[in-house]
Amino acid sequence: MPEVEKPQHKFWICEVKSNRSVSSLASPVLREQDLNFRTSHMEATAKNNVLIIERSSAVMVQPEYETPEGSIFLTSIDQVAVVHVPSIYCFDRSDANAVDVIKQALAKVLVHYYPLAGRLAINSRGKLVVDCQNKLGVPFVEAIADCDIKNLGDVRILDGDVLGKLVYKEPTQDKLEVAPLLTAQVTKFKCGGFILGVSINHCITDGISAMDFMNAWAEIARGKPLSRVPCHDRTILSARFPPQITGPYDDFVQISDVSNTKALYEEQQIVYKSFLFDAEKLAALKRMATKDDQVTSRCSSFVALAAFVWRARSVALNMKLHQQTKLLFPVNFRSRLRTPLPDGYFGNAIAMPCCLCTKGELIEEPISASAERIKKAIESVTEDYIRSKIDFLDMHRFEGFPTGTLVINSWTSLEHGSTDFGWGEPRFGTGDVSSLTCLFMTEGREKGIAVVLGLPFSAMDTFNKLFCDLNGA
């Protein structure tokens, strides 16, 4: 998603688990006067030791064999997010040849995913394309850390400084036509484990395609054939001429910050926190989200959890009742087209439907009604919606997200466990999460969903209380 400016001051606190009583947030009607309570003290999990690494010089890895030249068309959806997305894959064991195996497998997988070895260019229409003739390759770096992996703590969400040492950033990254679209770094730790850090330009791929690439890389490292061959024909999602826009779209509505939320983010420390919603809590939320028959069919964990988080965050930020608040979330539309996209489509195939209302409307309605808003937004992602949105984005520049926005990215369905390079299932992590973004991440096998978000200190204290007041009853 488009990069949003992040506050300068932030700190991290550990995951909170609680079994206290259900709060008024999840009750049929939410009242602000029920939410006043004494601010609790929250402790930071400060790390006394700073991660120190020694990096080698970057080596440019090229596809092992000759690959197609020319250029790759980028859709109007691809053009929205020209930002690099860092992530890490943490392995607790390895062997002496791990780095060579991963590097050699990268050269092999780039034969299939050759656009990643190219560079961006601007065509005659002023649109971005991938120049596959300009094969500058993928920077690959080896590094050694001075500690064990366990010293990093929870690797799911890392501090930006730590992440910056585990994921290589090419000095040319801000220069469009020479910046790599992918970088890779393998960092060995004293314990014998290693972390593979990668950074991929979002204009090349969404989360699903990125996982296809990572899993293909891992398959080749294990000596296996590709289970999914990538499709690079993005013209399937070309804008129509003339455009056929059936909007308007609430996700492009610019809302006023009548609650002065921006100042709150600037004046207070930003706290990033992980909350575990186990099976019991999720079941409770789903019961509440279907109460009074507001949701006429089965409610998913995503819908119920998104409704809770949207409401809780709006209350925690102390928004005024007439403050508009906007919720957006990516929806994979690969199978929603009348002619589904080819298996292995490599690119961005996500829509961002929107829920828009005032804070007053949101908290005065039952959580089941909030869930219904989200459910309807998901159902709105049809062929006509997608084609119209592609046409719209082809004609209008994306202006970024206003302060009243919450973007929920659910990574619970991404197959991180398939990224086995030969040393077992990795633990996945990222960092530098935007203050407007909330992540849903899988918490182990059948343990639930970890919700990660950043809020000003006072707002996080309130959100923490609302979470702690929820149980599985």
NORCORPE-V460620 format. One record per backbone hydrogen bond with DSSP energy under -0.5 kcal/mol. CO is the residue of the C=O (numbers start at 1). NH is the residue of the N-H. If there is no record, write none. Layout:
co-><CO & CO>
nh-><NH & NH>
This chain:
co-><8 & 9 & 11 & 12 & 16 & 23 & 31 & 32 & 33 & 43 & 44 & 46 & 52 & 54 & 59 & 59 & 60 & 61 & 70 & 70 & 71 & 72 & 75 & 77 & 77 & 78 & 80 & 81 & 83 & 84 & 85 & 87 & 88 & 89 & 89 & 90 & 91 & 95 & 97 & 98 & 99 & 100 & 101 & 102 & 103 & 104 & 105 & 106 & 107 & 108 & 108 & 109 & 109 & 113 & 114 & 115 & 116 & 117 & 117 & 118 & 119 & 121 & 123 & 127 & 128 & 129 & 129 & 130 & 130 & 131 & 133 & 134 & 137 & 138 & 139 & 140 & 141 & 142 & 143 & 144 & 147 & 148 & 149 & 150 & 153 & 156 & 158 & 159 & 160 & 161 & 162 & 162 & 163 & 163 & 168 & 170 & 172 & 174 & 175 & 175 & 176 & 181 & 182 & 183 & 184 & 185 & 185 & 186 & 186 & 187 & 188 & 189 & 193 & 194 & 195 & 195 & 196 & 197 & 198 & 199 & 200 & 201 & 201 & 206 & 207 & 208 & 209 & 210 & 211 & 212 & 213 & 214 & 215 & 216 & 217 & 218 & 219 & 220 & 230 & 231 & 232 & 233 & 234 & 235 & 244 & 248 & 249 & 250 & 253 & 256 & 257 & 260 & 261 & 262 & 263 & 264 & 269 & 269 & 270 & 271 & 271 & 272 & 273 & 274 & 275 & 275 & 276 & 277 & 278 & 279 & 280 & 281 & 282 & 283 & 284 & 285 & 286 & 287 & 288 & 290 & 291 & 294 & 300 & 301 & 302 & 303 & 304 & 305 & 306 & 307 & 308 & 309 & 310 & 311 & 312 & 313 & 314 & 315 & 320 & 321 & 323 & 325 & 326 & 327 & 328 & 329 & 331 & 333 & 333 & 334 & 338 & 342 & 344 & 345 & 347 & 347 & 349 & 351 & 353 & 355 & 357 & 358 & 359 & 360 & 361 & 363 & 366 & 366 & 367 & 368 & 369 & 370 & 371 & 372 & 373 & 374 & 375 & 376 & 378 & 380 & 382 & 383 & 384 & 385 & 386 & 387 & 388 & 389 & 390 & 391 & 392 & 392 & 402 & 404 & 406 & 406 & 407 & 407 & 408 & 408 & 409 & 409 & 411 & 414 & 415 & 416 & 418 & 419 & 427 & 429 & 430 & 434 & 436 & 437 & 438 & 439 & 439 & 440 & 441 & 442 & 443 & 444 & 448 & 449 & 449 & 450 & 450 & 451 & 452 & 453 & 455 & 456 & 457 & 458 & 459 & 460 & 461 & 462 & 463 & 464 & 465 & 467 & 468>
nh-><10 & 270 & 272 & 45 & 276 & 26 & 34 & 35 & 36 & 14 & 46 & 48 & 146 & 144 & 61 & 140 & 62 & 138 & 132 & 133 & 73 & 130 & 79 & 80 & 81 & 81 & 82 & 83 & 202 & 86 & 200 & 198 & 429 & 91 & 196 & 427 & 194 & 98 & 101 & 102 & 103 & 104 & 105 & 106 & 107 & 108 & 109 & 110 & 64 & 111 & 112 & 112 & 113 & 116 & 117 & 118 & 181 & 136 & 137 & 181 & 131 & 129 & 126 & 123 & 74 & 121 & 131 & 72 & 132 & 119 & 135 & 136 & 139 & 61 & 184 & 59 & 186 & 56 & 188 & 54 & 190 & 151 & 152 & 153 & 155 & 430 & 432 & 163 & 164 & 165 & 165 & 166 & 166 & 167 & 170 & 173 & 175 & 176 & 178 & 179 & 120 & 201 & 139 & 199 & 141 & 187 & 197 & 143 & 188 & 195 & 145 & 192 & 189 & 91 & 187 & 197 & 89 & 185 & 87 & 183 & 85 & 204 & 205 & 210 & 211 & 212 & 213 & 214 & 215 & 216 & 217 & 218 & 219 & 220 & 221 & 222 & 224 & 223 & 232 & 346 & 234 & 236 & 237 & 238 & 246 & 250 & 252 & 253 & 255 & 258 & 260 & 264 & 265 & 266 & 267 & 268 & 271 & 457 & 11 & 273 & 455 & 13 & 453 & 16 & 277 & 451 & 278 & 449 & 282 & 283 & 284 & 285 & 286 & 287 & 288 & 289 & 290 & 290 & 291 & 293 & 294 & 296 & 304 & 305 & 306 & 307 & 308 & 309 & 310 & 311 & 312 & 313 & 314 & 315 & 316 & 317 & 319 & 318 & 323 & 360 & 359 & 357 & 406 & 355 & 408 & 353 & 351 & 336 & 337 & 341 & 340 & 345 & 231 & 347 & 206 & 349 & 333 & 331 & 329 & 327 & 325 & 362 & 363 & 364 & 365 & 30 & 369 & 370 & 371 & 372 & 373 & 374 & 375 & 376 & 377 & 378 & 379 & 380 & 381 & 382 & 386 & 387 & 388 & 389 & 390 & 391 & 392 & 393 & 394 & 395 & 395 & 396 & 405 & 326 & 328 & 408 & 409 & 438 & 330 & 410 & 411 & 440 & 414 & 416 & 418 & 419 & 420 & 421 & 90 & 88 & 158 & 437 & 407 & 454 & 409 & 441 & 452 & 411 & 450 & 444 & 447 & 446 & 443 & 277 & 451 & 441 & 452 & 275 & 439 & 273 & 271 & 460 & 461 & 462 & 463 & 464 & 465 & 466 & 467 & 468 & 469 & 470 & 20>
